[in-house]
Amino acid sequence: MTVKIIDVSEYGGEANSSKDHSPIVNQVLQDIKGIKEDIILSFPKGFYHFYPDHAPKREFHTSNTDTRRHPIKTVCFLIEEQENLTIEGNGSFFYFHGDVMGLGIFHSKNIRLQNLSWDYEVSTLSELFVEKTFAENGCYYADYKLEDYVPYEISENQLNFYWLSERSPYTNQYYWKDEGSKNEWVVVGFDERNGMKRRFSVNKGPFADNRVKIEELEKGKIRIHYNNSLPKAVVDKRVFEFCKASDRNTAGAFIWESENITLSNVEIHYLHGFGFLVQMSGDITFQSTNFIPNSTMGKHGSSFADSIHVSGAKGVITVDGCTFMHPHDDPINIHGTFTRVQKIINENTIEVIYAHPQQSGFPQYHLGDSVAFFNRATMGDEFEGEYEVTNVVHPGQDGNDLQTMQVTFNKELPFDTLTNEKGEYLYVMENVTYTPEVVIKNNTFNHVPTRGILCTTRRKVLIEDNHFQNITMSTIFISNDSNDWYESGPVRDMTIRGNTFHVSHVEDWDYRKPAIYIHPIPLGEIASPVPIHKNITVENNTFYMQHEYVVSAENVENLTIRKNKIVKVNPSRDYDGIHDALFEFDTCKNVLLEGNIYEGGFVPVATMKRMKESDLKINNEQTVVFETKNPLEIK
């Protein structure tokens, strides 16, 4: 097949100009629909602006967002119903404007984006830098600096601060305006001295309730006065980040019901809204794609929330040779979606719902898809076999609300009740067709206020040769959740190999942060009595541990931890009573510790709960002292 090259300048595009390229690119993409040739849309190297005013608008729904409140999305660069298309940036830089979806790839195949960078002119993740604090003689204030390009205003009574967007070149109006704390319940703080980034409650940050006056010292510098004391988290040289996470109006980039999509040599400096969302799509590759803040503009945040979030996928998800720095939430989260069974219509048909309020509106099942059922209380393999979808009424279709759907199967349902004695719904189901293989390798993760990688899928997973540093919560988190976010599913074949983990101490931090945390979330407060995940291998990794567990695992069968090097960092440090328990196992079967090496003075300890002693085997390594918690529960 021949290749047709289209230069954006043929449609009036102009590098390094103030032109709005949203309508220009939209016209190009409309004109090439249906052309059978492979097409390269080329951007001569330079800067290109994309404004929302005349960009495409579509009504659709996105996972993990407040999509019901914001059904209509503006997409500045929309690739829709296209095939065999390459976007060649030639090293160009795209500037998106407003609180919009920058990139959308919908119902398309064989799409490649390469050799480009993008950012938002004014990030919806707003930042304040603490220059100095003062607390003497009953006087308390802090001086803060903003970057020069950030618009803002202070109310006349000097009590309220407002973040502003840039102005529209068409209307001269601001695209958005947010109050200081953005009505959020947390603020993120970053400390350059130790590289750690963590969450604080809003009342410990700059816009705490005890503020009494906000004054502008000069452009880009403000002083906030406080009553009685400085907010606890306000210390010299800390950067605070604010975002409106309670109102995720969109995703920054979105791949939807598309296949064979590749990003290569792409640098993403910011993603508004939820991040880069992949939804009900297949064979997606991020190759040498960096999610990093725009340091030349003084920024410390690269995403409003996650970096890459996959909600339902098939084929292979590959993340190779990428860098993730300074997201506001998880760099990578890959999962399916449990829908909850609400009604039995007949022996073959049920009504199910998206149970979490930020899941709604989009098709979850298609004709011919295979599904599996789970009891929410156990999450084990209680129901054998898979069920094929023979009919489906989607959310928002034929009288359904945006969370409800009816699904018919090729055989009878495996249950005839819906609730337990408390009235809680008992069953969930997962689309097995949309569960991907995953390869995450050769990546770097740094300055993350949450987890590094979340991944739950029943197909093969390889997490290899990655480098993790300054991850505030658990580095790798394996869940499977039927009670909160309803992010599915059971792991059946996962290898975590050849990675380097730096697990750092975080002052005044009460949350668990094992390097690898396997923690399913079934219904209720009682732990599941059966294994939920299976066949997980942790081998040939290096762990530099300041504290906490190397692996904490619940409900796993066939867990192998072998040939890892585990190094105590600062071995002479007082750990405030934190012991050297490196492994924690709860309701696990067939666990093997083999050939691990311990350095720095560790006295390695493994703890067990609700297990037989024979379910933990220790071979060919230093003596591991083994404690048993709740011995009366072990049978």
Secondary structure in CASP SS format (residue, H / E / C, confidence):
PFRMAT SS
TARGET T0000
AUTHOR 0000-0000-0000
METHOD secondary structure of the structure
MODEL  1
M C 1.00
T C 1.00
V E 1.00
K E 1.00
I E 1.00
I E 1.00
D E 1.00
V H 1.00
S H 1.00
E H 1.00
Y H 1.00
G C 1.00
G C 1.00
E C 1.00
A C 1.00
N C 1.00
S C 1.00
S C 1.00
K C 1.00
D E 1.00
H C 1.00
S H 1.00
P H 1.00
I H 1.00
V H 1.00
N H 1.00
Q H 1.00
V H 1.00
L H 1.00
Q H 1.00
D H 1.00
I C 1.00
K C 1.00
G C 1.00
I C 1.00
K C 1.00
E C 1.00
D E 1.00
I E 1.00
I E 1.00
L E 1.00
S E 1.00
F C 1.00
P C 1.00
K C 1.00
G C 1.00
F E 1.00
Y E 1.00
H E 1.00
F E 1.00
Y C 1.00
P C 1.00
D C 1.00
H C 1.00
A C 1.00
P C 1.00
K E 1.00
R E 1.00
E E 1.00
F C 1.00
H C 1.00
T C 1.00
S C 1.00
N C 1.00
T C 1.00
D C 1.00
T C 1.00
R C 1.00
R C 1.00
H C 1.00
P C 1.00
I E 1.00
K E 1.00
T E 1.00
V E 1.00
C E 1.00
F E 1.00
L E 1.00
I E 1.00
E E 1.00
E C 1.00
Q C 1.00
E E 1.00
N E 1.00
L E 1.00
T E 1.00
I E 1.00
E E 1.00
G E 1.00
N E 1.00
G E 1.00
S E 1.00
F E 1.00
F E 1.00
Y E 1.00
F E 1.00
H C 1.00
G C 1.00
D C 1.00
V C 1.00
M E 1.00
G E 1.00
L E 1.00
G E 1.00
I E 1.00
F E 1.00
H C 1.00
S C 1.00
K E 1.00
N E 1.00
I E 1.00
R E 1.00
L E 1.00
Q E 1.00
N E 1.00
L E 1.00
S E 1.00
W E 1.00
D E 1.00
Y E 1.00
E C 1.00
V C 1.00
S C 1.00
T C 1.00
L C 1.00
S E 1.00
E E 1.00
L E 1.00
F E 1.00
V E 1.00
E E 1.00
K E 1.00
T E 1.00
F E 1.00
A E 1.00
E E 1.00
N C 1.00
G C 1.00
C E 1.00
Y E 1.00
Y E 1.00
A E 1.00
D E 1.00
Y E 1.00
K E 1.00
L C 1.00
E C 1.00
D C 1.00
Y C 1.00
V C 1.00
P C 1.00
Y E 1.00
E E 1.00
I E 1.00
S C 1.00
E C 1.00
N C 1.00
Q C 1.00
L C 1.00
N C 1.00
F E 1.00
Y E 1.00
W E 1.00
L E 1.00
S C 1.00
E C 1.00
R E 1.00
S C 1.00
P C 1.00
Y C 1.00
T C 1.00
N C 1.00
Q C 1.00
Y E 1.00
Y C 1.00
W C 1.00
K E 1.00
D E 1.00
E E 1.00
G C 1.00
S C 1.00
K C 1.00
N C 1.00
E C 1.00
W C 1.00
V E 1.00
V E 1.00
V E 1.00
G E 1.00
F E 1.00
D E 1.00
E C 1.00
R C 1.00
N C 1.00
G C 1.00
M E 1.00
K E 1.00
R E 1.00
R E 1.00
F E 1.00
S E 1.00
V H 1.00
N H 1.00
K H 1.00
G C 1.00
P C 1.00
F C 1.00
A C 1.00
D C 1.00
N C 1.00
R E 1.00
V E 1.00
K E 1.00
I E 1.00
E E 1.00
E E 1.00
L E 1.00
E E 1.00
K C 1.00
G C 1.00
K E 1.00
I E 1.00
R E 1.00
I E 1.00
H E 1.00
Y E 1.00
N C 1.00
N C 1.00
S C 1.00
L C 1.00
P C 1.00
K C 1.00
A C 1.00
V C 1.00
V C 1.00
D C 1.00
K C 1.00
R E 1.00
V E 1.00
F E 1.00
E E 1.00
F E 1.00
C C 1.00
K C 1.00
A C 1.00
S C 1.00
D C 1.00
R C 1.00
N C 1.00
T C 1.00
A C 1.00
G C 1.00
A E 1.00
F E 1.00
I E 1.00
W E 1.00
E C 1.00
S C 1.00
E E 1.00
N E 1.00
I E 1.00
T E 1.00
L E 1.00
S E 1.00
N E 1.00
V E 1.00
E E 1.00
I E 1.00
H C 1.00
Y C 1.00
L C 1.00
H C 1.00
G C 1.00
F C 1.00
G C 1.00
F E 1.00
L E 1.00
V E 1.00
Q E 1.00
M E 1.00
S E 1.00
G E 1.00
D E 1.00
I E 1.00
T E 1.00
F E 1.00
Q E 1.00
S E 1.00
T E 1.00
N E 1.00
F E 1.00
I C 1.00
P C 1.00
N C 1.00
S H 1.00
T H 1.00
M H 1.00
G C 1.00
K C 1.00
H C 1.00
G C 1.00
S C 1.00
S C 1.00
F C 1.00
A C 1.00
D C 1.00
S C 1.00
I E 1.00
H E 1.00
V E 1.00
S E 1.00
G E 1.00
A E 1.00
K E 1.00
G E 1.00
V E 1.00
I E 1.00
T E 1.00
V E 1.00
D E 1.00
G C 1.00
C C 1.00
T E 1.00
F E 1.00
M E 1.00
H C 1.00
P C 1.00
H C 1.00
D C 1.00
D C 1.00
P C 1.00
I E 1.00
N E 1.00
I E 1.00
H E 1.00
G E 1.00
T E 1.00
F C 1.00
T E 1.00
R E 1.00
V E 1.00
Q E 1.00
K E 1.00
I E 1.00
I E 1.00
N E 1.00
E C 1.00
N C 1.00
T E 1.00
I E 1.00
E E 1.00
V E 1.00
I E 1.00
Y C 1.00
A C 1.00
H C 1.00
P C 1.00
Q C 1.00
Q C 1.00
S C 1.00
G C 1.00
F C 1.00
P C 1.00
Q C 1.00
Y C 1.00
H C 1.00
L C 1.00
G C 1.00
D C 1.00
S E 1.00
V E 1.00
A E 1.00
F E 1.00
F E 1.00
N E 1.00
R C 1.00
A C 1.00
T C 1.00
M C 1.00
G C 1.00
D C 1.00
E C 1.00
F C 1.00
E C 1.00
G C 1.00
E C 1.00
Y E 1.00
E E 1.00
V E 1.00
T E 1.00
N E 1.00
V E 1.00
V E 1.00
H C 1.00
P C 1.00
G C 1.00
Q C 1.00
D C 1.00
G C 1.00
N C 1.00
D C 1.00
L C 1.00
Q C 1.00
T E 1.00
M E 1.00
Q E 1.00
V E 1.00
T E 1.00
F E 1.00
N C 1.00
K C 1.00
E C 1.00
L C 1.00
P C 1.00
F C 1.00
D C 1.00
T C 1.00
L C 1.00
T E 1.00
N C 1.00
E C 1.00
K C 1.00
G C 1.00
E C 1.00
Y E 1.00
L C 1.00
Y E 1.00
V E 1.00
M E 1.00
E E 1.00
N E 1.00
V C 1.00
T C 1.00
Y C 1.00
T C 1.00
P C 1.00
E E 1.00
V E 1.00
V E 1.00
I E 1.00
K E 1.00
N C 1.00
N C 1.00
T E 1.00
F E 1.00
N E 1.00
H E 1.00
V E 1.00
P C 1.00
T C 1.00
R C 1.00
G C 1.00
I E 1.00
L E 1.00
C E 1.00
T C 1.00
T C 1.00
R C 1.00
R C 1.00
K C 1.00
V E 1.00
L E 1.00
I E 1.00
E E 1.00
D C 1.00
N C 1.00
H E 1.00
F E 1.00
Q E 1.00
N E 1.00
I E 1.00
T C 1.00
M C 1.00
S C 1.00
T C 1.00
I E 1.00
F E 1.00
I E 1.00
S C 1.00
N C 1.00
D E 1.00
S C 1.00
N C 1.00
D C 1.00
W C 1.00
Y C 1.00
E E 1.00
S E 1.00
G C 1.00
P C 1.00
V C 1.00
R C 1.00
D C 1.00
M E 1.00
T E 1.00
I E 1.00
R E 1.00
G C 1.00
N C 1.00
T E 1.00
F E 1.00
H E 1.00
V E 1.00
S C 1.00
H C 1.00
V C 1.00
E C 1.00
D C 1.00
W C 1.00
D C 1.00
Y C 1.00
R C 1.00
K C 1.00
P C 1.00
A C 1.00
I E 1.00
Y E 1.00
I E 1.00
H C 1.00
P C 1.00
I E 1.00
P C 1.00
L C 1.00
G C 1.00
E C 1.00
I C 1.00
A C 1.00
S C 1.00
P C 1.00
V C 1.00
P C 1.00
I C 1.00
H E 1.00
K E 1.00
N E 1.00
I E 1.00
T E 1.00
V E 1.00
E E 1.00
N C 1.00
N C 1.00
T E 1.00
F E 1.00
Y E 1.00
M E 1.00
Q C 1.00
H C 1.00
E C 1.00
Y C 1.00
V C 1.00
V E 1.00
S E 1.00
A E 1.00
E E 1.00
N C 1.00
V E 1.00
E E 1.00
N E 1.00
L E 1.00
T E 1.00
I E 1.00
R E 1.00
K C 1.00
N C 1.00
K E 1.00
I E 1.00
V E 1.00
K E 1.00
V C 1.00
N C 1.00
P C 1.00
S C 1.00
R C 1.00
D C 1.00
Y C 1.00
D C 1.00
G C 1.00
I C 1.00
H C 1.00
D C 1.00
A E 1.00
L E 1.00
F E 1.00
E E 1.00
F E 1.00
D E 1.00
T C 1.00
C C 1.00
K E 1.00
N E 1.00
V E 1.00
L E 1.00
L E 1.00
E E 1.00
G C 1.00
N C 1.00
I E 1.00
Y E 1.00
E E 1.00
G C 1.00
G C 1.00
F C 1.00
V C 1.00
P C 1.00
V E 1.00
A E 1.00
T E 1.00
M E 1.00
K E 1.00
R C 1.00
M C 1.00
K C 1.00
E H 1.00
S H 1.00
D H 1.00
L E 1.00
K E 1.00
I E 1.00
N E 1.00
N C 1.00
E C 1.00
Q C 1.00
T C 1.00
V C 1.00
V E 1.00
F E 1.00
E E 1.00
T E 1.00
K C 1.00
N C 1.00
P H 1.00
L H 1.00
E H 1.00
I C 1.00
K C 1.00
END
